[in-house]
Amino acid sequence: MIFGETSLDHALGAILAHTVQAGSLKFRKGHLLCQQDIEDLRAAGMVRVTAARLEDGDLAENDAARKISQALQFSGAYAGPASMGRVNFYADGPGLFIVNADLINAVNSVDSSVTIATVKPLQRVKKGQMIATVKIIPLAITKAVMGTVVDLGAAGNCIPCAELYGRARRSDSNDSAFTQNPGDGQDTPNDRGSHPGKSRPADC
């Protein structure tokens, strides 16, 4: 991946690194520039943009997140659409959240460009609640990294939700990749991708 300031003369197919606003034009971060976009930007007085240009062997963030989420074997949960390099998983119904910790740790150890975060293990979840997220940190990753993660994800059940029997037990682990929203008592996946290179595997 080639990243940095790029002349509009060479920006066709580039992926914007930041939201760009020029006059009435507004393109969000991650937008793939087409020829009409470039002409509109020129008309608005711009000559350069900060963007990423994919090289052979690269895969854009949304495509990578989508492929990884499709490779994960899970039950009792479904994947949402890919957006901004992220795919969220939601519970099909009420249950007790269980996770394959070895698999999550293995995925998170492949490369800092890919991370999976989950809610706290043994947490009681509601139907439609977000329970996990796959996040691609940069605007693109290598196909080699994605292939390794996909192979791991296909190796076992990653994000199951077991049927809830009676009262759910809460884990006392302090090392899970989760945050708690103040005041609502609900645990939600922590966006560890906001600290690239400093994330750690989920102990869950």
C-alpha positions as CSV (number, residue, x, y, z in Angstrom):
1,M,0.0,0.0,0.0
2,I,1.3,3.4,-1.0
3,F,0.1,6.1,1.5
4,G,0.5,9.8,1.5
5,E,-0.3,13.0,-0.4
6,T,-1.2,12.2,-4.0
7,S,-1.7,14.5,-7.0
8,L,-5.2,14.3,-8.4
9,D,-3.4,13.3,-11.7
10,H,-2.6,10.0,-10.0
11,A,-5.5,9.6,-7.6
12,L,-7.9,7.5,-9.7
13,G,-8.8,4.5,-7.6
14,A,-7.1,5.9,-4.5
15,I,-8.8,5.5,-1.1
16,L,-9.2,8.7,0.9
17,A,-7.4,8.7,4.2
18,H,-9.5,11.5,5.7
19,T,-12.8,13.1,5.0
20,V,-12.4,15.7,2.3
21,Q,-14.7,18.8,2.0
22,A,-14.3,21.4,-0.7
23,G,-17.2,23.8,-1.2
24,S,-20.4,21.7,-1.5
25,L,-18.4,18.5,-2.0
26,K,-17.8,16.1,0.8
27,F,-16.2,12.7,0.6
28,R,-15.8,10.5,3.6
29,K,-12.7,8.7,4.8
30,G,-12.4,5.4,2.9
31,H,-14.1,6.8,-0.3
32,L,-12.7,5.3,-3.5
33,L,-12.1,8.1,-5.9
34,C,-13.5,7.7,-9.4
35,Q,-12.9,9.9,-12.5
36,Q,-15.9,12.1,-11.8
37,D,-14.8,12.6,-8.2
38,I,-11.4,13.8,-9.4
39,E,-13.0,16.2,-11.9
40,D,-15.3,17.6,-9.2
41,L,-12.3,18.1,-6.8
42,R,-10.4,19.9,-9.4
43,A,-13.4,22.1,-10.1
44,A,-13.5,22.9,-6.4
45,G,-9.8,24.1,-6.5
46,M,-8.1,21.0,-5.0
47,V,-4.9,19.6,-6.6
48,R,-3.8,17.0,-4.0
49,V,-5.4,14.5,-1.5
50,T,-4.1,12.3,1.2
51,A,-4.9,8.8,0.2
52,A,-3.9,5.2,0.0
53,R,-3.2,3.4,-3.3
54,L,-3.4,-0.3,-3.3
55,E,-0.6,-2.4,-4.7
56,D,-0.7,-6.0,-5.9
57,G,-1.3,-8.2,-2.9
58,D,-3.3,-5.6,-1.0
59,L,-7.0,-5.8,0.0
60,A,-9.2,-2.8,0.9
61,E,-10.3,-2.6,4.5
62,N,-14.0,-3.3,3.9
63,D,-13.3,-6.3,1.6
64,A,-10.9,-7.7,4.2
65,A,-13.3,-7.3,7.1
66,R,-16.1,-8.9,5.0
67,K,-14.0,-11.9,4.0
68,I,-12.7,-12.5,7.5
69,S,-16.2,-12.3,9.0
70,Q,-17.5,-14.7,6.4
71,A,-14.8,-17.2,7.3
72,L,-15.6,-17.2,11.0
73,Q,-17.6,-20.2,12.2
74,F,-20.2,-19.0,14.7
75,S,-23.6,-20.0,16.0
76,G,-26.3,-17.9,17.6
77,A,-25.0,-14.7,16.0
78,Y,-25.0,-12.9,12.7
79,A,-22.7,-10.5,11.0
80,G,-23.6,-7.0,10.0
81,P,-22.4,-5.2,6.8
82,A,-18.8,-4.0,6.4
83,S,-18.3,-0.3,7.0
84,M,-15.1,1.7,7.7
85,G,-13.1,-1.5,8.0
86,R,-15.4,-3.0,10.6
87,V,-17.9,-5.8,10.8
88,N,-20.0,-6.2,13.9
89,F,-21.6,-9.4,15.2
90,Y,-25.0,-9.5,16.9
91,A,-26.8,-12.1,19.0
92,D,-29.6,-13.9,17.3
93,G,-31.5,-14.2,20.6
94,P,-31.0,-14.1,24.3
95,G,-28.3,-16.3,25.6
96,L,-25.0,-16.8,27.5
97,F,-22.0,-15.5,25.6
98,I,-19.2,-18.0,25.2
99,V,-16.1,-17.6,23.1
100,N,-13.2,-19.7,21.8
101,A,-10.4,-17.8,23.5
102,D,-7.6,-19.7,21.9
103,L,-9.0,-18.8,18.4
104,I,-9.5,-15.1,19.2
105,N,-6.0,-14.9,20.7
106,A,-4.5,-16.6,17.6
107,V,-6.3,-14.2,15.3
108,N,-5.2,-11.1,17.3
109,S,-1.6,-12.4,17.2
110,V,-1.3,-12.6,13.5
111,D,-0.8,-8.9,12.7
112,S,-1.6,-5.6,14.4
113,S,-3.6,-4.6,11.3
114,V,-6.4,-7.0,12.2
115,T,-8.2,-7.3,15.6
116,I,-11.2,-9.0,17.0
117,A,-12.8,-7.7,20.2
118,T,-15.7,-9.3,22.1
119,V,-18.0,-8.6,25.1
120,K,-17.1,-10.1,28.4
121,P,-17.2,-13.9,28.5
122,L,-20.2,-15.6,30.2
123,Q,-22.2,-12.3,29.9
124,R,-25.9,-12.6,29.4
125,V,-26.8,-11.0,26.1
126,K,-30.1,-9.9,24.5
127,K,-31.4,-10.4,21.0
128,G,-29.7,-8.0,18.6
129,Q,-27.0,-6.9,21.1
130,M,-23.6,-6.4,19.6
131,I,-21.3,-9.1,21.0
132,A,-18.1,-8.8,18.9
133,T,-16.4,-6.8,16.2
134,V,-13.8,-7.5,13.5
135,K,-11.7,-4.3,12.8
136,I,-9.2,-3.7,10.1
137,I,-6.9,-0.9,11.4
138,P,-5.3,0.6,8.2
139,L,-7.1,1.3,4.9
140,A,-5.9,-2.0,3.5
141,I,-4.1,-5.2,4.6
142,T,-2.0,-7.7,2.6
143,K,-3.8,-10.7,1.2
144,A,-1.2,-12.8,3.0
145,V,-2.3,-11.5,6.4
146,M,-6.0,-11.9,5.5
147,G,-5.3,-15.5,4.3
148,T,-3.8,-16.5,7.6
149,V,-6.7,-15.0,9.5
150,V,-9.2,-16.6,7.3
151,D,-7.6,-20.0,7.7
152,L,-7.7,-19.6,11.5
153,G,-11.3,-18.4,11.5
154,A,-12.4,-21.4,9.5
155,A,-10.7,-23.7,11.9
156,G,-13.2,-23.6,14.7
157,N,-16.3,-22.1,16.2
158,C,-15.4,-18.5,17.1
159,I,-18.3,-16.6,18.4
160,P,-21.0,-18.8,19.8
161,C,-23.9,-17.8,22.0
162,A,-25.3,-20.6,24.1
163,E,-28.9,-20.8,25.2
164,L,-29.4,-19.1,28.5
165,Y,-30.4,-21.4,31.4
166,G,-31.5,-19.6,34.5
167,R,-29.2,-16.8,35.7
168,A,-26.1,-16.0,33.8
169,R,-22.8,-16.1,35.7
170,R,-20.5,-13.1,35.2
171,S,-16.7,-13.6,34.6
172,D,-14.4,-12.0,37.0
173,S,-11.6,-11.7,34.4
174,N,-10.2,-8.2,34.0
175,D,-8.4,-9.0,30.8
176,S,-11.3,-9.2,28.4
177,A,-11.6,-7.0,25.4
178,F,-14.7,-5.1,26.5
179,T,-15.9,-1.8,27.8
180,Q,-18.9,-1.0,29.9
181,N,-21.1,2.0,29.0
182,P,-21.6,4.1,32.0
183,G,-25.0,3.9,33.6
184,D,-26.5,1.1,31.4
185,G,-24.7,-1.9,32.9
186,Q,-24.2,-3.4,29.4
187,D,-20.8,-4.6,28.2
188,T,-19.9,-3.8,24.6
189,P,-16.9,-4.7,22.5
190,N,-14.0,-2.3,23.0
191,D,-12.6,-0.7,19.9
192,R,-9.0,-1.7,20.5
193,G,-8.3,-0.7,16.9
194,S,-8.1,2.9,18.0
195,H,-4.7,2.1,19.4
196,P,-2.9,0.3,16.6
197,G,0.2,-1.6,17.7
198,K,-0.8,-1.5,21.3
199,S,-3.7,-3.9,21.3
200,R,-3.5,-7.2,23.2
201,P,-5.3,-10.5,22.7
202,A,-8.6,-10.9,24.4
203,D,-8.5,-13.1,27.4
204,C,-12.1,-14.3,27.1
